[in-house]
Amino acid sequence: MNLTGEWQFFEQFDAGFDMGYAVLMQVGEKISGTLVYREYIYDEGSFLISIDVEGDVIEDRLMLRGKSYAVIDAPFPVEYCLDDRIAELSDPDKIEGHSVDDQNLEGRFLLRRMSVLLS
């Protein structure tokens, strides 16, 4: 299964949720790309962020690591902790898994394929 393409992104965690999209490029077992989403923090507001990710697809498992980020729009100062995301790959058009950041905050995420990019 090749994960290259555009994906809708949603993540739920204790303090809020994220909504946006991802563009991923897979070459062999290596994967890289960008997540762009608005993070909604309950009782605080929201901010828009872009995260560069890279990782590996090994058998039917995806492991993505956040490498760097840029806050695009925020009404308050943002100190973001990069996530590791792990998912089992069983559906070519859907990726479900969990995330954990540097502060051990966990979430559940879902990526739904919007389009396939031809390489």
Backbone bond lengths (Angstrom), bond angles and torsions (degrees), N, CA, C in turn:
res aa  C-N    CA-C-N  psi(-1)  N-CA   C-N-CA  omega(-1)  CA-C   N-CA-C  phi
1 M - - - 1.450 - - 1.532 108.60 -
2 N 1.330 116.48 125.70 1.466 120.80 178.90 1.528 108.92 -100.28
3 L 1.325 116.37 130.27 1.462 122.01 -174.67 1.528 112.99 -96.40
4 T 1.335 117.57 4.23 1.455 120.19 178.46 1.528 109.76 -60.52
5 G 1.327 115.94 128.57 1.454 119.89 177.90 1.509 112.62 151.93
6 E 1.333 114.89 -171.29 1.463 122.50 177.92 1.522 108.78 -103.42
7 W 1.327 115.77 139.04 1.451 122.16 -174.31 1.527 110.40 -134.70
8 Q 1.333 117.24 140.20 1.466 121.18 167.85 1.520 106.54 -77.06
9 F 1.339 116.54 143.49 1.463 121.24 -176.10 1.522 109.70 -125.50
10 F 1.338 115.86 133.52 1.457 122.26 173.76 1.523 107.66 -140.75
11 E 1.323 116.60 137.58 1.464 121.05 176.86 1.522 109.23 -141.15
12 Q 1.316 115.85 139.74 1.466 123.33 178.42 1.522 108.13 -118.70
13 F 1.337 116.27 134.51 1.459 121.47 175.64 1.520 107.94 -144.81
14 D 1.338 117.13 171.04 1.470 120.79 -172.98 1.521 114.01 -54.05
15 A 1.332 118.26 -40.50 1.466 121.32 -173.08 1.530 113.48 -90.84
16 G 1.356 117.97 -4.34 1.458 118.92 -178.36 1.510 112.61 165.52
17 F 1.345 115.52 -149.96 1.461 120.48 -179.10 1.525 109.65 -154.53
18 D 1.349 115.18 163.45 1.458 123.74 179.42 1.521 109.11 -123.02
19 M 1.346 115.85 142.95 1.468 120.96 174.60 1.519 108.76 -139.37
20 G 1.348 116.48 131.63 1.450 119.81 178.63 1.511 111.49 178.55
21 Y 1.328 115.37 -140.01 1.459 119.82 -178.19 1.524 110.35 -147.68
22 A 1.330 114.97 165.97 1.457 122.25 176.67 1.519 108.62 -134.04
23 V 1.325 115.62 146.39 1.459 122.20 169.65 1.525 105.68 -120.52
24 L 1.328 115.76 118.07 1.463 121.35 -175.42 1.521 110.70 -118.55
25 M 1.336 115.31 147.33 1.463 122.24 176.36 1.529 107.57 -130.97
26 Q 1.328 115.61 121.62 1.461 120.28 179.39 1.522 109.39 -111.92
27 V 1.331 116.02 129.79 1.460 123.18 174.47 1.521 105.90 -128.07
28 G 1.326 116.43 108.98 1.464 120.35 -175.17 1.523 109.15 63.70
29 E 1.323 116.24 -127.83 1.467 120.38 179.09 1.522 112.31 -90.79
30 K 1.337 118.59 -6.22 1.462 122.27 -177.77 1.526 110.49 -90.72
31 I 1.321 115.82 142.69 1.459 121.03 178.45 1.521 108.92 -136.84
32 S 1.313 115.86 143.43 1.458 121.24 177.27 1.526 107.79 -147.04
33 G 1.319 114.91 165.62 1.456 117.74 178.85 1.508 112.28 164.92
34 T 1.323 113.96 -164.04 1.458 121.64 -176.96 1.515 109.83 -136.62
35 L 1.316 115.72 135.00 1.466 122.89 170.07 1.522 106.94 -104.89
36 V 1.312 117.32 131.81 1.465 122.37 174.28 1.520 106.27 -126.73
37 Y 1.336 116.22 121.19 1.458 118.07 -177.84 1.523 111.55 -155.14
38 R 1.317 113.35 162.34 1.459 120.92 173.16 1.516 106.64 -98.41
39 E 1.337 115.77 125.85 1.464 121.58 177.47 1.519 107.78 -98.68
40 Y 1.322 115.50 123.55 1.460 122.83 179.49 1.526 108.32 -103.63
41 I 1.327 116.48 115.64 1.460 121.86 178.46 1.522 107.52 -103.08
42 Y 1.335 116.18 122.32 1.467 120.12 179.90 1.522 109.60 -56.62
43 D 1.307 117.70 135.77 1.471 125.44 177.19 1.526 114.42 67.80
44 E 1.354 119.08 6.39 1.465 120.36 179.48 1.513 112.29 -124.88
45 G 1.321 118.13 -36.42 1.459 121.63 -174.69 1.511 110.65 121.77
46 S 1.337 115.62 -158.35 1.463 119.10 -175.81 1.524 110.52 -138.25
47 F 1.334 114.66 163.30 1.456 121.48 174.60 1.520 108.99 -146.15
48 L 1.335 116.00 156.47 1.455 123.00 179.71 1.528 108.36 -104.83
49 I 1.342 115.93 132.69 1.460 120.77 -174.07 1.527 110.24 -139.57
50 S 1.324 115.69 151.24 1.458 123.17 174.72 1.531 107.17 -122.33
51 I 1.328 116.71 130.89 1.463 121.37 -177.03 1.527 109.47 -126.68
52 D 1.331 116.56 126.28 1.458 121.21 172.60 1.518 108.05 -84.60
53 V 1.337 115.50 131.13 1.460 121.12 -177.90 1.521 110.18 -125.07
54 E 1.322 115.31 155.93 1.456 121.04 171.08 1.519 107.42 -150.24
55 G 1.312 114.92 159.92 1.456 117.70 -179.75 1.506 112.33 178.39
56 D 1.330 113.31 -155.68 1.452 121.18 -173.88 1.518 110.65 -137.95
57 V 1.328 114.67 148.38 1.459 122.26 169.61 1.517 105.10 -113.07
58 I 1.326 116.19 112.47 1.457 121.53 -178.73 1.520 107.34 -121.66
59 E 1.348 114.26 115.56 1.457 121.98 -173.45 1.521 108.27 54.27
60 D 1.314 119.22 -117.67 1.467 121.95 -178.38 1.516 111.68 -109.19
61 R 1.326 117.14 35.55 1.467 120.88 -179.07 1.532 109.58 -131.98
62 L 1.326 115.04 135.06 1.460 122.41 175.98 1.518 108.67 -106.73
63 M 1.330 116.17 131.13 1.461 121.64 174.45 1.526 107.28 -126.15
64 L 1.339 116.36 113.31 1.457 123.10 -179.02 1.520 109.78 -115.17
65 R 1.322 116.58 137.27 1.465 121.51 177.52 1.516 109.18 -121.49
66 G 1.323 116.61 134.72 1.448 120.77 172.41 1.518 109.23 -71.46
67 K 1.341 117.49 130.37 1.466 121.50 -178.04 1.527 111.79 -104.71
68 S 1.327 117.31 -38.82 1.463 121.53 179.79 1.523 108.20 -159.23
69 Y 1.331 115.09 163.80 1.459 118.53 179.15 1.515 110.65 -145.19
70 A 1.338 114.29 160.05 1.463 121.94 173.67 1.518 107.27 -137.07
71 V 1.317 116.68 126.36 1.458 120.96 174.75 1.528 107.15 -80.12
72 I 1.321 116.98 120.33 1.458 122.16 -176.60 1.525 110.80 -86.85
73 D 1.333 116.36 -41.33 1.467 120.68 -177.96 1.523 108.26 -153.33
74 A 1.342 116.56 126.63 1.470 120.84 178.73 1.526 109.36 -154.23
75 P 1.340 116.94 132.98 1.460 120.41 178.17 1.534 112.61 -84.21
76 F 1.329 116.84 1.83 1.463 122.30 -179.35 1.529 107.96 -148.55
77 P 1.340 118.77 160.26 1.476 120.63 179.04 1.531 111.05 -62.68
78 V 1.324 115.73 138.16 1.466 121.38 -177.87 1.521 109.41 -121.43
79 E 1.324 115.87 124.64 1.462 122.22 168.23 1.514 106.18 -114.11
80 Y 1.315 116.00 102.64 1.455 121.50 -172.76 1.520 110.70 -95.26
81 C 1.325 116.77 139.11 1.466 122.75 175.27 1.527 108.05 -103.35
82 L 1.325 117.13 122.84 1.463 121.80 -179.12 1.525 111.11 -66.81
83 D 1.328 115.31 145.21 1.460 122.34 -177.03 1.522 112.15 -103.33
84 D 1.327 114.89 154.47 1.455 123.19 161.48 1.518 105.52 -104.57
85 R 1.327 116.74 134.93 1.464 121.04 -179.77 1.523 108.68 -122.41
86 I 1.324 116.43 133.89 1.460 122.80 -178.52 1.521 107.93 -129.16
87 A 1.333 116.49 133.18 1.466 120.61 -179.19 1.521 110.62 -144.38
88 E 1.310 115.20 149.24 1.455 122.44 169.79 1.523 107.27 -88.54
89 L 1.322 117.02 136.52 1.460 121.68 -178.46 1.522 109.80 -103.56
90 S 1.327 116.36 105.83 1.463 120.00 179.81 1.527 112.30 -125.47
91 D 1.343 117.78 -14.77 1.463 122.93 -177.38 1.529 106.98 -128.70
92 P 1.342 119.57 126.69 1.467 120.55 -177.02 1.528 114.01 -65.75
93 D 1.328 117.72 -16.06 1.458 121.01 -176.83 1.526 113.67 -114.18
94 K 1.338 117.11 8.75 1.466 120.58 -178.36 1.526 109.30 -149.53
95 I 1.338 115.87 134.29 1.463 121.86 176.52 1.517 106.95 -125.33
96 E 1.331 117.08 119.64 1.462 121.64 177.97 1.516 108.50 -120.37
97 G 1.337 115.65 138.44 1.444 117.91 179.67 1.510 112.17 -168.36
98 H 1.330 115.22 -163.92 1.460 119.79 -179.87 1.526 109.31 -127.58
99 S 1.326 113.98 159.00 1.458 120.74 -179.82 1.518 109.22 -128.12
100 V 1.320 114.72 156.67 1.461 121.10 174.05 1.524 106.55 -146.75
101 D 1.352 116.43 136.75 1.463 118.89 179.75 1.519 110.92 -105.62
102 D 1.332 115.60 -175.63 1.464 121.79 -176.15 1.526 113.12 -62.86
103 Q 1.341 117.32 -19.15 1.467 121.37 178.42 1.529 111.73 -99.02
104 N 1.339 116.24 13.71 1.470 123.52 -178.51 1.522 113.63 62.34
105 L 1.350 117.59 25.41 1.459 121.15 172.58 1.521 107.36 -83.03
106 E 1.337 115.52 131.35 1.455 120.72 -175.00 1.510 112.00 -110.51
107 G 1.326 115.37 153.98 1.456 121.93 176.60 1.511 110.50 -147.22
108 R 1.321 114.92 173.77 1.466 122.54 174.82 1.521 106.83 -120.51
109 F 1.332 117.69 133.75 1.458 119.74 -178.53 1.521 111.88 -126.94
110 L 1.333 114.31 160.51 1.456 122.60 178.97 1.525 108.09 -140.73
111 L 1.320 115.81 129.94 1.460 122.81 171.78 1.524 107.25 -116.25
112 R 1.346 117.10 129.44 1.473 122.22 176.11 1.525 108.17 -117.97
113 R 1.345 115.35 129.57 1.466 120.20 -176.76 1.530 110.30 -64.98
114 M 1.354 115.48 130.35 1.465 121.87 174.55 1.524 110.10 -100.15
115 S 1.350 116.64 -39.09 1.460 120.56 179.82 1.527 109.70 -159.28
116 V 1.301 114.90 161.76 1.462 122.41 176.12 1.523 106.64 -103.75
117 L 1.323 116.98 130.25 1.465 121.42 175.31 1.514 108.53 -94.48
118 L 1.299 117.34 133.23 1.466 120.79 178.85 1.502 109.38 -87.83
119 S 1.326 115.55 133.94 1.468 118.76 -179.46 1.505 111.14 -100.60
